[in-house]
């Protein structure tokens, strides 16, 4: 029997100039003296809060247990495959782009960064920027950076609570204020910042323009009913599902190759129960990592819970179909 068990993760709060010190309603406490932009839940340095491995980092445990923890579906045996986090944009994020897998390998990185955003909370007028407006070329965009008007050339897309936005590697993007997002992504932090609204941080214009792709599959993905819960997105890199429960339920690892699972509480709380070990409670803003070696868990809401489940698909999955490709962003050939 494996020594592993469901791991309650301690959020790691990351300051950002576009963040906020008011993290309500996800977290009720004010954190530090700097504005917080991100709460990392499954980063390599995030630490365990429960059980014998309390205080150990997720990265160390992946190196120790390999595929017992990460699963056969993970691209690398000793590295957690998914980075999950809350985003708290109080101002606009930089206009940025992430490399794809091939571009990342050229930089000596293990993978690129395809991601998605689930809109947990949203104020009227909240938007994200995805891709360039119709007819805008890279050359024109580069000139707009120099003229301090790069944001004017982005497609700004309205948000509402419950939206799922798929953002494949290579698409230019930004996030405006007024929402709280749950991000699921490949475990990469490689970002090329092309425009930063005059905040004075380092830009990576040449690398970013090289990484940009004119064709993309980014956009909103319509949820699908899937046996009592919602399948928000299925993609080559991750599967994200939404559950809302007031009664106990059972979760299994899924078909195909095994994968670690990440459960992130959006509202309420629940107790994770598993054969042979202590139950694990988690509440809004917290994540539990279910090792791939744990084939089945029970989940008992207290008293209601809304949560997301993230995992790596065990079988090949094509890119998702979006409701409508962003205006001016071309479909891949």
KARA-V374945 format. One record per residue. SS is DSSP state (h for helix, s for strand, l for the rest). PHI is phi in radians with two decimals (999 if undefined). NEAR is the number of other ideal C-beta (glycine too) atoms within 8 Angstrom. Layout:
BEGIN
ss = <SS,SS>
phi = <PHI,PHI>
near = <NEAR,NEAR>
END
This chain:
BEGIN
ss = <l,l,l,l,l,l,s,s,s,s,l,s,s,s,s,s,s,s,s,s,l,l,l,l,l,l,l,l,l,l,l,l,l,l,l,s,s,s,s,s,l,l,l,l,l,l,s,s,l,l,l,l,l,l,l,l,s,h,h,h,h,h,h,h,h,l,h,h,h,h,l,l,l,l,l,l,l,l,l,l,l,s,s,s,s,s,s,l,l,l,l,l,l,l,s,s,s,l,l,l,h,h,h,h,h,h,l,l,l,l,l,l,l,l,s,s,s,s,s,s,s,s,l,l,l,l,s,s,s,s,s,s,l,l,l,l,l,h,h,h,h,h,h,h,h,h,l,l,l,h,h,h,h,s,s,s,s,s,l,l,l,l,l,s,s,s,s,l,l,l,l,l,s,s,s,l,l,l,s,s,s,s,s,s,s,s,l,l,l,l,l,s,s,s,s,l,l,l,l,l,l,l,l,l,h,h,h,h,h,h,h,l,l,l,s,l,l,l,s,s,l,l,l,s,s,l,l,l,l,s,s,s,s,s,l,l,l,l,s,s,s,s,s,s,s,l,l,l,s,s,s,s,l,l,l,l,l,l,l,l,s,s,s,s,s,s,s,s,s,s,s,s,s,l,l,l,l,l,l,s,s,s,s,l,l,l,s,s,s,s,l,l,l,l,l,s,s,s,s,s,s,s,s,s,s,s,s,s,s,s,s,l,l,l,l,l,l,l,l,l,l,l,l,l,l,l,l,l,l,s,l,l,l>
phi = <999,-1.18,-1.35,-1.31,-2.75,-1.02,-1.84,-1.41,-1.68,-1.53,-1.03,-1.92,-1.53,-2.02,-1.17,-2.54,-1.12,-1.64,-1.54,-2.62,-1.62,-1.78,-1.71,-1.17,-1.59,-1.25,-2.12,-1.63,-1.84,-1.53,-1.93,1.14,-1.87,-1.87,-1.14,-1.67,-1.75,-2.42,-2.05,-1.38,-1.92,-2.30,-1.24,-1.00,-1.64,-1.15,-1.98,-1.46,-1.79,-2.30,1.26,-1.05,-1.64,-0.93,1.62,-1.31,-1.47,-1.09,-1.07,-1.12,-1.17,-1.13,-1.18,-1.34,-1.81,0.99,-1.25,-1.00,-1.64,-1.40,1.71,-1.17,-1.40,-1.18,-1.04,-2.14,-1.20,-1.97,-2.42,-1.10,-1.36,-2.16,-1.82,-2.08,-2.82,-1.64,-1.99,-2.19,-1.30,-1.77,-2.46,-1.24,-1.20,-1.06,-1.38,-2.51,-2.63,-2.05,-1.28,-1.44,-1.04,-1.13,-1.13,-1.18,-1.11,-1.09,-1.62,1.40,-1.68,-1.24,-2.80,-1.46,-2.44,-1.66,-2.50,-2.55,-2.18,-1.76,-1.48,-1.38,-2.42,-2.76,-1.65,-0.99,1.59,-1.15,-2.50,-2.18,-1.76,-2.31,1.29,-1.63,-1.12,-0.94,1.41,-1.45,-1.68,-1.06,-1.09,-1.16,-1.16,-1.04,-1.15,-1.18,-1.07,-1.14,-1.59,1.02,-2.41,-1.07,-1.12,-1.21,-1.70,-1.52,-1.35,-1.74,-1.98,-1.22,-2.01,-2.50,-1.00,1.67,-1.16,-2.13,-1.90,-1.64,-2.24,-1.34,-0.98,1.73,-1.63,-1.16,-2.73,-2.69,-2.29,-1.55,-1.30,1.80,-2.40,-2.10,-2.01,-1.87,-1.76,-2.10,-2.67,-1.01,-1.36,-2.51,-2.08,-1.41,-2.29,-1.83,-1.64,-1.75,-2.74,-2.33,0.98,1.31,-1.45,1.48,-1.38,-1.09,-1.86,-2.28,-1.14,-1.09,-1.14,-1.15,-1.11,-1.20,-1.38,-1.10,-2.06,-1.46,-1.84,-2.73,-1.98,-1.26,2.63,-1.36,-1.92,-1.34,-1.19,-2.18,-1.16,-2.53,1.09,1.65,-2.50,-1.87,-1.48,-1.41,-2.79,-2.16,-2.54,-1.05,-1.75,-2.79,-2.12,-2.19,-2.20,-2.06,-2.12,-2.30,-2.45,-2.11,-2.22,-1.02,-2.50,-2.05,-2.03,-2.01,-1.24,1.71,-1.45,1.30,-1.11,-1.24,-2.55,-1.05,-2.11,-2.06,-1.89,-2.12,-1.39,-1.65,-2.50,1.23,-2.76,-2.76,-1.99,-1.58,-2.07,-2.58,-1.17,1.59,-2.67,-1.31,-1.08,-2.20,-1.62,-2.49,-2.27,-0.79,1.55,-1.92,-2.24,-2.09,-1.66,-1.70,-1.03,-1.08,-1.28,-1.60,-1.33,-2.62,-2.34,-1.81,-2.29,-1.97,-1.12,-2.34,-1.70,-2.28,-2.57,-2.07,-2.55,-1.81,-2.06,-2.05,-2.76,-1.58,-1.11,-1.45,-2.33,-1.00,-2.25,-1.30,-1.01,-1.24,-1.53,-1.63,-0.99,-2.79,-1.07,-1.00,-0.95,1.50,-1.85,-1.44,-1.27,-1.02,-1.11>
near = <3,8,6,11,11,13,15,13,15,8,13,11,10,9,10,10,9,12,15,9,11,5,12,6,5,12,9,4,5,6,8,8,3,7,11,16,14,12,15,13,15,15,10,10,8,13,11,15,7,8,9,4,8,8,5,9,10,17,10,8,14,14,7,6,12,10,11,10,15,17,14,9,13,15,7,8,7,7,13,15,14,15,14,14,12,14,12,13,15,8,9,11,11,13,14,13,13,15,17,13,9,8,13,15,9,7,8,4,10,9,10,15,14,14,10,17,14,15,16,11,9,12,7,5,6,12,10,12,15,15,13,10,9,5,5,9,6,8,6,9,15,10,8,11,12,6,6,6,7,12,11,6,11,15,12,8,11,7,13,7,8,7,11,14,15,15,11,11,13,12,14,15,14,13,12,12,9,11,14,11,12,14,13,14,14,14,12,13,5,11,9,12,13,16,10,10,8,5,7,4,8,4,10,10,9,6,8,15,11,7,14,11,8,7,8,14,11,15,13,11,14,5,10,6,7,8,4,5,10,10,11,12,12,7,13,8,7,14,13,13,11,13,13,8,11,7,5,8,9,8,10,6,12,8,4,7,9,10,17,16,11,17,13,13,16,10,7,12,11,14,10,15,8,12,4,4,8,6,9,12,10,12,8,10,9,12,14,13,14,14,14,16,9,13,5,10,11,11,15,9,13,9,5,9,15,10,11,15,12,12,14,15,14,11,7,5,8,5,7,10,3,11,6,6,11,12,7,10,15,7,6,6,3>
END
